[in-house]
Amino acid sequence: MIKHIVMWKLRDKADAVEIKTRLEALNGKIPGLIKIEVGIDFLASEQSADVVLYSELESRAALEAYQAHPEHQAVVPLIKGAAIARTLVDYEV
């Protein structure tokens, strides 16, 4: 299983709700995507990311398929337009 975690710092924190809604809507639409969870930071400290994506995928191949899937690609422009920084980690368990 692969865990895929991404954190974004946003230009406008008001975009966080739409990003959360759009990413969570991917649940059940992409083969190999086991779980998806999106959180919005409430501390708003200088060190905090604004939005975090936690997802579990069946395999590395499933991660590649998720990233290329049209449903995921439809959300990418929203996030790229809203984010000023991104940090991610992918690991296998």
N, C-alpha and C positions, 0 to 999 in steps of 0.2 A: 504494500500500500504506500502511496505517496501522500505526503502532507504538503500543501501549497499555501503559503502565507504571504500576503502582500499588505503593506501599509503605505498610505498616501497622506501627504500634507497638502491641503487644498488652498487655493487662492481665496475662495469664498466658502466659508463653512456651511452656508445655506445649501450648497450642492450635495452635502453629505447624505441627506435623506433620499434624494433621487438616485444617487449612486447605490445606496443600500437597497432600495426597492428594485432597481434594475438587476443588480447582481443576484439578489435572492430569488428573483423570477427565473433564473437559470435552473433552479432545482427541479429535477425530474425531466429536463429537456435535453440533456447531454449524456450520451452513453458513457459509462465509466466514472461519472461524477457521483460519488457516494454521498457526500455531505457538503453543504455550503452554508457558511454563517458569516454575517457581516455585522460589525460593531462600529458604533460612533463614539468617539472619545468624549467624556464629560468633564475631564480636568482642565483641558485647554491650556496646559503648561507649555512653555517654550520647547521642551523636549518631546512632547506628545505628537504622535501622528493623529490625524483627524478621523481617518477611517481605516479599519482593518478587515481584510478578507481572510477567513480560515476555511480551507477546503480539503477534503480527502478524496483521492482518486484511486482507482484500482491498480494502476501501473504507470510506468513512465510513458508508455504508448498512449494511455488514457489521458495523461497530462498534455501530451502533444496534440491529441485530437481535440481536447477541450479548448486549448489555445487557438486552434484553427477553426473551430466550429462557428458557423454563421451567427448563432445566437450570442456567443461570446463576443465575436467581432463587432456585433451591433452596439455593444456597450463601450467598446474601446474608445471611440471618439469622445464620448461624454467624459470619460475619466481623463484622457489625455488633455482635454481642454480645461479641466478643472484642477488638475494636480500640478503642484510646483516641485514636488519631490516624491520619489517612490523607493521603497526598500522591500526586498522580497527574499524568501528562502524556500527552497524545495528540498525535502529530505524523504528518505525511504525508511519505513519501519517494518 
